[in-house]
Amino acid sequence: MRELLESTWRATIQLLIGSAIGLFCYLLVGLALAAGAVSLLVIGAAALPEFVLLVRATAGFERRRSAAWSGIPVPEHYPPLTGGLFQRVRVAVTDPSTHRDLRWVGAQLVYGLGLMYLALILWSVGVLVDGVWHGLLRRPAVVLPLIGRLADLQASWSRALLLPSPAARLAERVEELTATRAGAITAHGAELRRIERDLHDGAQAHLVALSMRLGLARRAYERDPETARRLLDEAQDQAEEALGELRHVVRGIHPPVLTDRGLAGAVRALAAGSGLEVAVTVAPEIETGPRAPAAVETAAYFVVAESLTNAARHSGAGHATVDIVRDARAGALRVRVADRGRGGADETRGSGLTGIRRRVAALDGTVAVSSPPGGPTVIEVELPCVW
Protein backbone atom coordinates (compact mmCIF):
# COMPACT_ATOMS: atom_id res chain seq x y z
CA MET A 1 0.00 0.00 0.00
CA ARG A 2 2.86 2.37 0.78
CA GLU A 3 4.44 1.94 -2.65
CA LEU A 4 1.07 2.53 -4.30
CA LEU A 5 0.54 5.75 -2.35
CA GLU A 6 4.06 6.97 -3.13
CA SER A 7 3.71 6.37 -6.88
CA THR A 8 0.24 7.93 -6.88
CA TRP A 9 1.53 10.95 -4.99
CA ARG A 10 4.36 11.43 -7.50
CA ALA A 11 1.83 11.30 -10.33
CA THR A 12 -0.37 13.78 -8.48
CA ILE A 13 2.53 16.20 -8.09
CA GLN A 14 3.18 15.85 -11.82
CA LEU A 15 -0.45 16.66 -12.58
CA LEU A 16 -0.47 19.50 -10.04
CA ILE A 17 2.49 21.15 -11.73
CA GLY A 18 0.73 20.69 -15.06
CA SER A 19 -2.35 22.45 -13.68
CA ALA A 20 -0.16 25.29 -12.40
CA ILE A 21 1.30 25.61 -15.90
CA GLY A 22 -2.27 25.62 -17.22
CA LEU A 23 -3.10 28.54 -14.93
CA PHE A 24 0.03 30.32 -16.10
CA CYS A 25 -1.12 29.77 -19.67
CA TYR A 26 -4.13 31.96 -18.91
CA LEU A 27 -1.66 34.71 -18.10
CA LEU A 28 0.16 33.97 -21.36
CA VAL A 29 -3.09 34.36 -23.29
CA GLY A 30 -3.60 37.77 -21.72
CA LEU A 31 -0.04 38.74 -22.51
CA ALA A 32 -0.50 37.51 -26.08
CA LEU A 33 -3.49 39.78 -26.55
CA ALA A 34 -1.59 42.68 -25.03
CA ALA A 35 1.51 42.01 -27.12
CA GLY A 36 -0.57 41.78 -30.27
CA ALA A 37 -2.33 45.05 -29.45
CA VAL A 38 0.81 47.04 -28.70
CA SER A 39 2.58 45.52 -31.72
CA LEU A 40 0.10 47.33 -33.94
CA LEU A 41 1.94 50.45 -32.83
CA VAL A 42 5.53 50.74 -33.98
CA ILE A 43 6.61 51.87 -30.53
CA GLY A 44 5.25 48.67 -28.97
CA ALA A 45 6.59 46.18 -31.50
CA ALA A 46 9.50 45.27 -29.21
CA ALA A 47 7.04 43.56 -26.85
CA LEU A 48 6.31 40.75 -29.31
CA PRO A 49 9.80 39.13 -29.34
CA GLU A 50 9.93 39.34 -25.54
CA PHE A 51 6.57 37.58 -25.32
CA VAL A 52 7.82 34.87 -27.68
CA LEU A 53 10.89 34.35 -25.46
CA LEU A 54 8.59 33.91 -22.45
CA VAL A 55 6.50 31.33 -24.35
CA ARG A 56 9.69 29.50 -25.38
CA ALA A 57 10.89 29.38 -21.78
CA THR A 58 7.53 28.03 -20.57
CA ALA A 59 7.43 25.41 -23.33
CA GLY A 60 11.03 24.47 -22.58
CA PHE A 61 10.13 23.85 -18.94
CA GLU A 62 7.27 21.61 -20.04
CA ARG A 63 9.59 19.72 -22.42
CA ARG A 64 12.04 19.00 -19.61
CA ARG A 65 9.24 18.03 -17.24
CA SER A 66 7.65 15.64 -19.74
CA ALA A 67 11.03 14.13 -20.60
CA ALA A 68 11.85 13.59 -16.93
CA TRP A 69 8.51 11.81 -16.37
CA SER A 70 8.40 9.66 -19.50
CA GLY A 71 12.12 9.17 -20.10
CA ILE A 72 11.66 10.26 -23.73
CA PRO A 73 13.49 13.48 -24.64
CA VAL A 74 11.51 16.23 -26.30
CA PRO A 75 13.84 18.19 -28.61
CA GLU A 76 13.38 21.83 -29.46
CA HIS A 77 14.39 23.88 -32.47
CA TYR A 78 14.07 27.64 -32.48
CA PRO A 79 15.68 30.20 -34.76
CA PRO A 80 17.57 32.82 -32.73
CA LEU A 81 15.80 36.10 -32.01
CA THR A 82 18.71 38.34 -32.93
CA GLY A 83 19.33 41.33 -35.13
CA GLY A 84 17.34 44.50 -35.44
CA LEU A 85 13.78 45.03 -34.28
CA PHE A 86 12.25 44.24 -37.67
CA GLN A 87 14.27 41.03 -37.96
CA ARG A 88 13.29 39.90 -34.45
CA VAL A 89 9.60 40.62 -35.03
CA ARG A 90 9.68 38.81 -38.38
CA VAL A 91 11.24 35.69 -36.82
CA ALA A 92 8.81 35.81 -33.88
CA VAL A 93 5.81 35.97 -36.21
CA THR A 94 6.92 33.39 -38.79
CA ASP A 95 8.64 30.76 -36.60
CA PRO A 96 6.72 27.43 -36.98
CA SER A 97 7.99 26.18 -33.59
CA THR A 98 6.49 29.22 -31.89
CA HIS A 99 3.18 28.49 -33.61
CA ARG A 100 3.30 24.96 -32.14
CA ASP A 101 4.11 26.40 -28.71
CA LEU A 102 1.06 28.65 -28.93
CA ARG A 103 -1.12 25.67 -29.86
CA TRP A 104 0.26 23.89 -26.80
CA VAL A 105 -0.60 26.91 -24.63
CA GLY A 106 -4.21 26.71 -25.83
CA ALA A 107 -4.37 22.95 -25.21
CA GLN A 108 -2.70 23.24 -21.80
CA LEU A 109 -5.51 25.52 -20.71
CA VAL A 110 -7.84 22.53 -21.10
CA TYR A 111 -5.97 19.34 -20.24
CA GLY A 112 -3.59 20.86 -17.68
CA LEU A 113 -6.51 21.67 -15.38
CA GLY A 114 -8.91 18.96 -16.59
CA LEU A 115 -6.58 16.08 -15.78
CA MET A 116 -5.97 17.50 -12.30
CA TYR A 117 -9.73 17.63 -11.67
CA LEU A 118 -9.99 13.99 -12.73
CA ALA A 119 -7.11 13.12 -10.39
CA LEU A 120 -8.90 14.73 -7.45
CA ILE A 121 -12.02 12.68 -8.20
CA LEU A 122 -9.96 9.49 -8.46
CA TRP A 123 -8.24 10.30 -5.14
CA SER A 124 -11.56 10.66 -3.36
CA VAL A 125 -12.84 7.37 -4.79
CA GLY A 126 -9.54 5.49 -4.74
CA VAL A 127 -8.71 6.08 -1.09
CA LEU A 128 -11.92 4.32 -0.12
CA VAL A 129 -12.02 1.62 -2.80
CA ASP A 130 -8.34 0.71 -2.93
CA GLY A 131 -8.00 1.16 0.83
CA VAL A 132 -10.31 -1.83 1.22
CA TRP A 133 -9.64 -3.71 -2.00
CA HIS A 134 -5.86 -3.37 -1.98
CA GLY A 135 -4.97 -2.48 1.60
CA LEU A 136 -7.18 -4.98 3.41
CA LEU A 137 -7.94 -7.66 0.85
CA ARG A 138 -4.48 -7.56 -0.79
CA ARG A 139 -5.94 -7.41 -4.26
CA PRO A 140 -4.39 -5.37 -7.10
CA ALA A 141 -5.37 -1.70 -6.87
CA VAL A 142 -7.85 -0.56 -9.51
CA VAL A 143 -8.47 3.19 -9.00
CA LEU A 144 -5.34 4.93 -7.74
CA PRO A 145 -3.10 3.56 -10.56
CA LEU A 146 -5.32 5.49 -12.97
CA ILE A 147 -3.77 8.71 -11.63
CA GLY A 148 -0.38 7.55 -12.88
CA ARG A 149 -1.94 6.91 -16.28
CA LEU A 150 -3.30 10.44 -16.26
CA ALA A 151 0.24 11.72 -15.67
CA ASP A 152 1.48 9.55 -18.55
CA LEU A 153 -1.29 10.94 -20.73
CA GLN A 154 -0.36 14.50 -19.82
CA ALA A 155 3.29 13.91 -20.70
CA SER A 156 2.42 12.22 -24.01
CA TRP A 157 0.09 15.07 -25.04
CA SER A 158 2.70 17.68 -24.18
CA ARG A 159 5.33 15.78 -26.13
CA ALA A 160 3.08 15.44 -29.17
CA LEU A 161 2.25 19.15 -29.14
CA LEU A 162 5.78 20.42 -28.43
CA LEU A 163 7.78 18.27 -30.85
CA PRO A 164 9.37 20.44 -33.54
CA SER A 165 7.64 20.38 -36.90
CA PRO A 166 9.01 17.99 -39.55
CA ALA A 167 10.38 21.00 -41.45
CA ALA A 168 12.19 22.23 -38.33
CA ARG A 169 13.60 18.77 -37.62
CA LEU A 170 14.76 18.52 -41.22
CA ALA A 171 16.43 21.93 -40.99
CA GLU A 172 18.12 20.90 -37.74
CA ARG A 173 19.33 17.69 -39.37
CA VAL A 174 20.71 19.63 -42.33
CA GLU A 175 22.57 21.94 -39.95
CA GLU A 176 23.95 18.93 -38.07
CA LEU A 177 25.11 17.23 -41.27
CA THR A 178 26.66 20.48 -42.48
CA ALA A 179 28.62 20.78 -39.25
CA THR A 180 29.74 17.14 -39.31
CA ARG A 181 30.76 17.44 -42.96
CA ALA A 182 32.82 20.51 -42.14
CA GLY A 183 34.43 18.62 -39.26
CA ALA A 184 35.14 15.64 -41.50
CA ILE A 185 36.73 17.89 -44.13
CA THR A 186 38.84 19.56 -41.44
CA ALA A 187 39.92 16.19 -40.05
CA HIS A 188 40.70 14.94 -43.56
CA GLY A 189 42.83 18.01 -44.27
CA ALA A 190 44.69 17.61 -40.99
CA GLU A 191 45.29 13.94 -41.78
CA LEU A 192 46.69 14.80 -45.22
CA ARG A 193 49.00 17.40 -43.68
CA ARG A 194 50.18 14.86 -41.11
CA ILE A 195 50.90 12.30 -43.81
CA GLU A 196 52.73 14.90 -45.88
CA ARG A 197 54.78 15.97 -42.86
CA ASP A 198 55.63 12.38 -41.95
CA LEU A 199 56.69 11.60 -45.50
CA HIS A 200 58.72 14.80 -45.85
CA ASP A 201 60.44 14.67 -42.45
CA GLY A 202 60.77 10.92 -42.21
CA ALA A 203 60.81 8.64 -45.24
CA GLN A 204 61.91 11.32 -47.72
CA ALA A 205 64.82 12.42 -45.54
CA HIS A 206 65.99 8.81 -45.18
CA LEU A 207 65.67 8.19 -48.92
CA VAL A 208 67.73 11.32 -49.71
CA ALA A 209 70.44 10.16 -47.30
CA LEU A 210 70.27 6.69 -48.86
CA SER A 211 70.76 8.14 -52.36
CA MET A 212 73.76 10.19 -51.20
CA ARG A 213 75.44 7.21 -49.54
CA LEU A 214 74.89 5.02 -52.60
CA GLY A 215 76.48 7.73 -54.78
CA LEU A 216 79.48 8.00 -52.46
CA ALA A 217 79.83 4.22 -52.32
CA ARG A 218 79.81 3.98 -56.13
CA ARG A 219 82.57 6.58 -56.45
CA ALA A 220 84.66 4.96 -53.71
CA TYR A 221 84.10 1.38 -54.84
CA GLU A 222 87.29 0.98 -56.93
CA ARG A 223 89.80 3.16 -55.01
CA ASP A 224 88.62 2.42 -51.45
CA PRO A 225 86.58 -0.80 -51.13
CA GLU A 226 86.48 -0.59 -47.31
CA THR A 227 84.91 2.86 -47.39
CA ALA A 228 82.49 1.70 -50.07
CA ARG A 229 81.51 -1.30 -47.95
CA ARG A 230 80.94 0.94 -44.91
CA LEU A 231 78.83 3.32 -46.98
CA LEU A 232 76.76 0.41 -48.31
CA ASP A 233 76.16 -0.79 -44.75
CA GLU A 234 74.98 2.70 -43.79
CA ALA A 235 72.82 2.79 -46.90
CA GLN A 236 71.19 -0.46 -45.85
CA ASP A 237 70.48 1.01 -42.43
CA GLN A 238 68.97 4.07 -44.09
CA ALA A 239 66.78 1.85 -46.28
CA GLU A 240 65.51 -0.02 -43.23
CA GLU A 241 64.74 3.26 -41.45
CA ALA A 242 62.90 4.54 -44.52
CA LEU A 243 60.86 1.33 -44.62
CA GLY A 244 60.04 1.80 -40.93
CA GLU A 245 58.87 5.35 -41.56
CA LEU A 246 56.72 4.19 -44.47
CA ARG A 247 55.16 1.48 -42.32
CA HIS A 248 54.39 4.14 -39.70
CA VAL A 249 52.68 6.29 -42.30
CA VAL A 250 50.70 3.32 -43.63
CA ARG A 251 49.57 2.43 -40.12
CA GLY A 252 48.34 6.00 -39.74
CA ILE A 253 46.23 5.68 -42.89
CA HIS A 254 44.84 2.18 -42.32
CA PRO A 255 46.57 -0.22 -39.93
CA PRO A 256 47.46 -3.50 -41.67
CA VAL A 257 46.81 -5.35 -38.41
CA LEU A 258 43.19 -4.23 -38.66
CA THR A 259 42.87 -5.89 -42.06
CA ASP A 260 44.74 -9.03 -41.02
CA ARG A 261 43.35 -9.67 -37.53
CA GLY A 262 40.08 -7.75 -37.41
CA LEU A 263 38.99 -5.20 -34.83
CA ALA A 264 39.35 -7.51 -31.82
CA GLY A 265 42.90 -8.59 -32.68
CA ALA A 266 43.95 -5.05 -33.63
CA VAL A 267 42.66 -3.61 -30.35
CA ARG A 268 44.44 -6.30 -28.36
CA ALA A 269 47.65 -5.47 -30.22
CA LEU A 270 47.13 -1.80 -29.31
CA ALA A 271 46.59 -2.72 -25.68
CA ALA A 272 49.73 -4.84 -25.57
CA GLY A 273 51.88 -1.98 -26.84
CA SER A 274 50.23 0.89 -24.96
CA GLY A 275 52.48 0.87 -21.91
CA LEU A 276 49.44 0.34 -19.65
CA GLU A 277 47.88 -2.76 -18.20
CA VAL A 278 44.76 -2.90 -20.35
CA ALA A 279 41.83 -5.27 -19.94
CA VAL A 280 40.11 -5.75 -23.30
CA THR A 281 36.58 -7.13 -23.52
CA VAL A 282 35.13 -7.78 -26.97
CA ALA A 283 31.65 -9.18 -27.52
CA PRO A 284 31.78 -12.74 -28.95
CA GLU A 285 29.65 -11.81 -31.96
CA ILE A 286 32.26 -9.24 -33.01
CA GLU A 287 35.05 -11.82 -32.92
CA THR A 288 33.20 -14.70 -34.57
CA GLY A 289 30.43 -13.01 -36.53
CA PRO A 290 30.49 -10.88 -39.69
CA ARG A 291 32.88 -7.97 -39.59
CA ALA A 292 31.70 -4.39 -39.41
CA PRO A 293 32.32 -2.11 -42.41
CA ALA A 294 35.94 -1.05 -42.82
CA ALA A 295 35.19 2.63 -42.07
CA VAL A 296 33.52 1.70 -38.77
CA GLU A 297 36.34 -0.64 -37.73
CA THR A 298 38.93 2.03 -38.58
CA ALA A 299 37.11 4.68 -36.57
CA ALA A 300 36.75 2.33 -33.58
CA TYR A 301 40.44 1.41 -33.81
CA PHE A 302 41.57 5.03 -33.80
CA VAL A 303 39.22 5.87 -30.92
CA VAL A 304 40.89 3.17 -28.82
CA ALA A 305 44.38 4.16 -30.01
CA GLU A 306 43.92 7.84 -29.20
CA SER A 307 42.22 7.12 -25.88
CA LEU A 308 44.97 4.78 -24.71
CA THR A 309 47.65 7.21 -25.89
CA ASN A 310 46.04 10.02 -23.88
CA ALA A 311 45.71 7.76 -20.84
CA ALA A 312 49.36 6.72 -21.00
CA ARG A 313 50.61 10.30 -21.45
CA HIS A 314 48.35 12.38 -19.25
CA SER A 315 46.21 10.38 -16.84
CA GLY A 316 48.89 8.93 -14.59
CA ALA A 317 46.91 5.67 -14.50
CA GLY A 318 48.51 2.28 -14.68
CA HIS A 319 45.37 0.42 -15.73
CA ALA A 320 42.69 0.91 -18.36
CA THR A 321 39.74 -1.01 -19.72
CA VAL A 322 38.42 -1.31 -23.27
CA ASP A 323 34.94 -2.68 -23.94
CA ILE A 324 33.58 -3.21 -27.45
CA VAL A 325 30.04 -4.46 -27.90
CA ARG A 326 27.57 -4.74 -30.73
CA ASP A 327 24.11 -3.29 -30.17
CA ALA A 328 22.06 -5.14 -32.77
CA ARG A 329 18.81 -3.48 -31.71
CA ALA A 330 20.18 0.05 -32.20
CA GLY A 331 22.35 -1.01 -35.15
CA ALA A 332 25.51 0.36 -33.59
CA LEU A 333 29.01 -0.55 -32.47
CA ARG A 334 29.78 0.75 -28.97
CA VAL A 335 33.30 1.42 -27.72
CA ARG A 336 34.11 2.31 -24.12
CA VAL A 337 37.59 3.20 -22.87
CA ALA A 338 38.10 3.99 -19.18
CA ASP A 339 41.02 4.67 -16.86
CA ARG A 340 41.25 5.57 -13.19
CA GLY A 341 43.77 8.35 -13.60
CA ARG A 342 43.70 11.93 -12.42
CA GLY A 343 40.87 12.94 -14.76
CA GLY A 344 40.28 16.51 -15.83
CA ALA A 345 40.57 15.82 -19.57
CA ASP A 346 40.16 19.12 -21.45
CA GLU A 347 39.33 19.10 -25.15
CA THR A 348 40.65 22.65 -25.56
CA ARG A 349 44.19 21.73 -24.57
CA GLY A 350 44.94 19.27 -27.34
CA SER A 351 43.70 17.74 -30.53
CA GLY A 352 43.17 14.16 -29.31
CA LEU A 353 39.55 14.34 -28.14
CA THR A 354 38.69 16.80 -30.89
CA GLY A 355 40.08 14.37 -33.45
CA ILE A 356 37.98 11.58 -31.96
CA ARG A 357 34.83 13.69 -32.18
CA ARG A 358 35.50 14.66 -35.79
CA ARG A 359 36.27 11.11 -36.88
CA VAL A 360 33.15 9.76 -35.18
CA ALA A 361 30.93 12.61 -36.39
CA ALA A 362 31.95 11.85 -39.96
CA LEU A 363 30.13 8.51 -39.53
CA ASP A 364 27.16 10.15 -37.80
CA GLY A 365 28.22 8.67 -34.46
CA THR A 366 28.22 10.13 -30.96
CA VAL A 367 30.94 10.67 -28.34
CA ALA A 368 30.42 11.07 -24.59
CA VAL A 369 33.38 12.08 -22.42
CA SER A 370 33.27 12.00 -18.62
CA SER A 371 36.45 13.12 -16.86
CA PRO A 372 35.86 14.84 -13.51
CA PRO A 373 38.92 16.01 -11.55
CA GLY A 374 40.28 13.01 -9.70
CA GLY A 375 38.96 10.60 -12.33
CA PRO A 376 37.89 8.30 -13.69
CA THR A 377 38.02 9.24 -17.36
CA VAL A 378 35.47 7.43 -19.50
CA ILE A 379 35.10 7.81 -23.25
CA GLU A 380 32.03 6.20 -24.79
CA VAL A 381 31.51 6.11 -28.54
CA GLU A 382 28.57 4.86 -30.55
CA LEU A 383 29.09 4.21 -34.26
CA PRO A 384 26.04 3.45 -36.43
CA CYS A 385 26.64 0.16 -38.16
CA VAL A 386 24.64 -2.40 -40.11
CA TRP A 387 26.18 -5.87 -40.33
KABEL-V965505 format. One record per backbone hydrogen bond with DSSP energy under -1.0 kcal/mol. CO is the residue of the C=O (numbers start at 1). NH is the residue of the N-H. E is the energy in kcal/mol with one decimal. If there is no record, write none. Layout:
# KABEL-V965505
CO,NH,E ; CO,NH,E
This chain:
# KABEL-V965505
1,5,-2.4 ; 2,6,-2.4 ; 3,7,-2.5 ; 4,8,-2.4 ; 5,9,-2.4 ; 6,10,-2.3 ; 7,11,-2.1 ; 8,12,-2.2 ; 9,13,-2.5 ; 10,14,-2.1 ; 11,15,-2.4 ; 12,16,-2.8 ; 13,17,-2.5 ; 14,18,-1.9 ; 15,19,-2.3 ; 16,20,-2.1 ; 17,21,-2.4 ; 18,22,-2.1 ; 19,23,-2.3 ; 20,24,-2.2 ; 21,25,-1.9 ; 23,27,-1.0 ; 24,28,-2.1 ; 25,29,-2.2 ; 26,30,-1.9 ; 27,31,-2.6 ; 28,32,-2.5 ; 29,33,-2.2 ; 30,34,-2.3 ; 31,35,-3.3 ; 32,36,-2.6 ; 33,37,-2.0 ; 34,38,-2.7 ; 35,39,-1.7 ; 37,40,-1.0 ; 38,41,-1.2 ; 41,44,-1.2 ; 42,45,-1.2 ; 44,47,-1.6 ; 45,48,-1.2 ; 46,50,-1.0 ; 47,51,-2.1 ; 48,52,-2.2 ; 49,53,-2.1 ; 50,54,-1.7 ; 51,55,-2.3 ; 52,56,-2.6 ; 53,57,-2.2 ; 54,58,-2.2 ; 55,59,-2.8 ; 56,60,-2.6 ; 57,61,-2.0 ; 58,62,-1.9 ; 59,63,-2.4 ; 60,64,-2.3 ; 61,65,-2.3 ; 62,66,-2.7 ; 63,67,-2.5 ; 64,68,-2.3 ; 65,69,-1.7 ; 66,70,-2.7 ; 67,71,-2.4 ; 80,82,-1.4 ; 84,88,-2.4 ; 85,89,-2.6 ; 86,90,-2.5 ; 87,91,-2.3 ; 88,92,-2.5 ; 89,93,-2.1 ; 90,94,-2.2 ; 91,95,-1.7 ; 95,99,-1.5 ; 96,100,-2.0 ; 97,101,-2.1 ; 98,102,-2.3 ; 99,103,-1.9 ; 100,104,-2.2 ; 101,105,-2.3 ; 102,106,-2.1 ; 103,107,-2.3 ; 104,108,-3.1 ; 105,109,-1.3 ; 107,110,-1.2 ; 107,111,-2.3 ; 108,112,-1.2 ; 110,114,-2.5 ; 111,115,-2.0 ; 113,117,-2.1 ; 114,118,-2.1 ; 115,119,-2.1 ; 116,120,-2.1 ; 117,121,-1.9 ; 118,122,-2.5 ; 119,123,-2.4 ; 120,124,-2.1 ; 121,125,-2.0 ; 122,126,-3.6 ; 123,127,-2.4 ; 125,129,-2.7 ; 126,130,-2.1 ; 128,132,-1.4 ; 129,133,-3.3 ; 130,134,-1.8 ; 130,135,-2.2 ; 132,137,-2.3 ; 133,139,-2.3 ; 143,146,-1.6 ; 144,147,-1.7 ; 145,149,-1.4 ; 146,150,-1.8 ; 147,151,-1.9 ; 148,152,-2.2 ; 149,153,-2.5 ; 150,154,-2.5 ; 151,155,-2.3 ; 152,156,-2.5 ; 153,157,-2.4 ; 154,158,-2.3 ; 155,159,-2.4 ; 156,160,-2.4 ; 157,161,-2.2 ; 158,162,-2.2 ; 159,163,-1.4 ; 165,169,-2.7 ; 166,170,-2.4 ; 167,171,-2.3 ; 168,172,-2.5 ; 169,173,-2.3 ; 170,174,-2.4 ; 171,175,-2.3 ; 172,176,-2.4 ; 173,177,-2.8 ; 174,178,-2.4 ; 175,179,-2.3 ; 176,180,-2.6 ; 177,181,-2.5 ; 178,182,-2.2 ; 179,183,-2.4 ; 180,184,-2.6 ; 181,185,-2.6 ; 182,186,-2.4 ; 183,187,-2.8 ; 184,188,-2.6 ; 185,189,-2.6 ; 186,190,-2.5 ; 187,191,-2.3 ; 188,192,-2.4 ; 189,193,-2.3 ; 190,194,-2.2 ; 191,195,-2.5 ; 192,196,-2.7 ; 193,197,-2.6 ; 194,198,-2.8 ; 195,199,-2.6 ; 196,200,-2.7 ; 197,201,-3.0 ; 198,202,-1.8 ; 199,204,-3.3 ; 202,206,-2.1 ; 203,207,-2.5 ; 204,208,-2.3 ; 205,209,-2.1 ; 206,210,-2.4 ; 207,211,-2.4 ; 208,212,-2.2 ; 209,213,-2.3 ; 210,214,-2.3 ; 211,215,-2.1 ; 212,216,-2.4 ; 213,217,-2.6 ; 214,218,-2.1 ; 215,219,-1.9 ; 216,220,-2.0 ; 220,224,-2.3 ; 224,228,-2.3 ; 225,229,-2.7 ; 226,230,-2.4 ; 227,231,-2.7 ; 228,232,-2.2 ; 229,233,-2.2 ; 230,234,-2.3 ; 231,235,-2.3 ; 232,236,-2.2 ; 233,237,-2.0 ; 234,238,-2.5 ; 235,239,-2.4 ; 236,240,-2.3 ; 237,241,-2.3 ; 238,242,-2.5 ; 239,243,-2.3 ; 240,244,-2.2 ; 241,245,-2.4 ; 242,246,-2.4 ; 243,247,-2.5 ; 244,248,-2.1 ; 245,249,-2.2 ; 246,250,-2.6 ; 247,251,-2.6 ; 248,252,-1.6 ; 249,253,-1.3 ; 250,254,-2.8 ; 255,258,-1.0 ; 255,259,-1.1 ; 256,260,-2.6 ; 257,261,-2.8 ; 258,262,-1.1 ; 262,266,-2.4 ; 263,267,-2.5 ; 264,268,-2.1 ; 265,269,-2.1 ; 266,270,-2.1 ; 267,271,-2.6 ; 268,272,-2.2 ; 269,273,-1.4 ; 271,274,-1.1 ; 277,320,-2.0 ; 279,322,-2.7 ; 281,324,-2.6 ; 283,286,-1.4 ; 283,287,-1.2 ; 284,288,-2.6 ; 285,289,-1.3 ; 293,297,-2.4 ; 294,298,-2.6 ; 295,299,-2.1 ; 296,300,-2.6 ; 297,301,-2.5 ; 298,302,-2.4 ; 299,303,-2.0 ; 300,304,-2.1 ; 301,305,-2.6 ; 302,306,-2.7 ; 303,307,-2.3 ; 304,308,-2.7 ; 305,309,-2.2 ; 306,310,-2.5 ; 307,311,-2.3 ; 308,312,-2.5 ; 309,313,-2.1 ; 310,314,-2.9 ; 315,342,-2.6 ; 318,277,-2.4 ; 320,279,-2.4 ; 321,338,-2.3 ; 322,281,-3.2 ; 323,336,-2.6 ; 324,283,-2.5 ; 325,334,-2.7 ; 327,331,-1.3 ; 327,332,-2.1 ; 331,385,-3.1 ; 332,327,-2.9 ; 333,383,-2.8 ; 334,325,-2.2 ; 335,381,-3.0 ; 336,323,-2.8 ; 337,379,-2.9 ; 338,321,-2.6 ; 339,377,-2.2 ; 342,374,-3.2 ; 346,349,-1.2 ; 351,355,-2.6 ; 352,356,-1.9 ; 353,357,-2.4 ; 354,358,-2.4 ; 355,359,-2.4 ; 356,360,-2.5 ; 357,361,-2.8 ; 358,362,-1.7 ; 360,363,-1.3 ; 360,365,-2.4 ; 361,364,-2.0 ; 366,382,-2.3 ; 368,380,-2.9 ; 370,378,-3.1 ; 371,344,-1.2 ; 372,375,-2.6 ; 377,339,-2.0 ; 378,370,-2.7 ; 379,337,-2.5 ; 380,368,-2.8 ; 381,335,-2.7 ; 382,366,-2.0 ; 383,333,-2.9
